[in-house]
Amino acid sequence: MDHQSRELTQKIHHAVDIIRGSTKSVVLTGAGISTPSGIPDFRSSGTGLWSRYDPFEYASINAFRHHPQKFFDWMRPLAKLIQAAEPNAAHIGLAQLENAGFLQTVITQNIDGLHQRAGSRNVLEVHGTFTSLTCVRCFHKYDSRDFVQSYLEQGEIPHCPDCECILKPDVVLFGEQLPHQAWLGAHEASKSCDLMIAAGSSLEVLPVAALPVRALDHGARLIVINQMETYIDVRADIVFGDDVAKIIPLIVREVIDG
């Protein structure tokens, strides 16, 4: 076994000990947990969506209100990727941890619903979700599955069956507030946990990026799993600078079966 392998094994064992010794664990996930499922992230240099598109031109609430066709045309390729994506080993591993009682809450910045499809039950979607839509006039909420095929195949903008106004995907656009209940839940879970695992998040988008600090300030341990460095690495108990789809299954296997 080479030095790198020994170091990784030691870090895995350390993470396993922390997880097994915790009573209220929370994971905070970002785009990096879904990139192995084929969904691009937003902020990676050269490949992230915001390196190719101005978010305020395409993905702001102001852009949606004034140019909905432009928004839906921009969103359509991403929606197709989300529709085709399947949960990967990282999503499945976290669901297994929850099912085994080692994880209590998933806080996610992702809008793809892959945590729920993998089997996670207590998921707080702080940046909203693409799985539902809300009428901008009468505020009726609808399941995206009732509209997604005509949108993906023909590019038809979804309209409310009741008042015929445009339906907005329940994703948080630039200029919008975070979903109130999800944010309150995330805030409370971060404050009361004794372990936070930050997985696949660059931790660059406030206010969600501050949740690990809230956890640390209330005495929690911190494990970071992300291919790029984050601002909070210096305060973490363990940092894995690697792919979450590789590291999380290794940890979960040891926690549950080791």
Secondary structure, DSSP 8 states (H G I E B T S, - for coil): --HHHHHHHHHHHHHHHHHHT-SSEEEEE-GGGTGGGT---SSSTTTSGGGTS-HHHHSBHHHHHH-HHHHHHHHHHHHHHHHH----HHHHHHHHHHHTTS--EEEE---S-HHHHHT--SEEETTEEEEEEEETTT--EEEGGGTHHHHHHH----B-TTT--BEEEEE--BT----HHHHHHHHHHHHH-SEEEEES----STTGGGHHHHHHHTT-EEEEE-SS--TTGGG-SEEE-S-HHHHHHHHHHHHHH-
